[in-house]
């Protein structure tokens, strides 16, 4: 688990919002819902190999304070890089820290 002091990277959480396009369909736009501080680490070694079998691109582990408003329906923006969310885990089921696994789609 990451040290709380390591959460020094600003991360934006975005969700897709849709609006009617006037032709019977919809148009989607990503909207930032909030920004939070986190520790962002590219995965390496075995964990990278493990996750690269199920997701494309470069996998990341993002650790932050516990919150319930982040889900795989959204995406993260870290230093201009879009990261698709694959899982959000309440570490130790203690409601203190969450670990987000995602990839940059590269």
N, C-alpha and C positions, 0 to 999 in steps of 0.2 A: 504494500500500500504506500502511496506517495505521502511525503511529509506535507503538512498543510502549508508550510512556508514556501513550497515549490510551486504553489498555484499563483503564478505571476504573469500568465499570458491571457490577454483579453480574447474572449470567444463569443461570437454572436450566434444566437439560435434563431433560425428562420423556419417558417412554415409556408406551405404553398396555399395561396388564396386564389379562388377562382371567381370570375365575373362572366356574365353572359356576353357573347360576342355579337349578338344581334342577328345571327344566322342560325340560331337553334343550338349552337355549341357553347363552349366556354373557353376562356383564355386564362392561363395560370400565371401568377406572378409570385415570386418569393418575397416575403415581407419579414423584416427583422422584428422579433417579438421582445427580445431582451438580450443583454450582454452580461457575461459573468466571467470571473477569473478562474483559470484552471491550469493544471500542469499538463502539457501536451508533449507526448513522446512518440516518435516513430517506433514501430515495433521492429525488433531485430531478432536474429537467431531462431530458435525453435518456434516461438509464438508467431513470428512472421510467416514461417513455413506453414504452420497450422492454419492460420487465417487466410493465406493466399490461395489455399485450396478451395475456399468458399466465397471469397470476394476478390474482385479485380482491383488493380491499383495498389498504392502503398498504404498498408494498414497503420492506423494510429491508435494509441491508448490515451484517452483524455480523462483526467481525474479532477473532480471538483466536489464542493460541499454538497451534501444531500439536498435534493429538490425533486419534486414530482412532476414538473412541467416540461420535461425533456423526453421525447419519444422518437422512435424510428420513423415516424411520419414526417419529421423535420430534417434539417441539415444544419451543419455548423460551418461558420466562416472563421478561419484562423489565418491571420496575416494575408488576407486576400485569397486563400485557398479554400475551395468548397470541399467539405468532408461529409459524405453520406453516412448516416448513423445505421449501424447494424444491430447493436445491442446496448442496453442501459442496465447496469447491475448495481443494486444496493449492496455495497461491499459488507459482508458479514451480517447482513440483515439488521444492521444497527442504526439505520437512519442518520448516519454521520457523513458518509462519503459515497459518491457514485462513480463507477468506472464506465466510460463510454468507449465502445469499439467502433471504429469507422474507417473509411478509406477515401483517398482523394481522387479515385477514378482514373488515375494516370495509366 
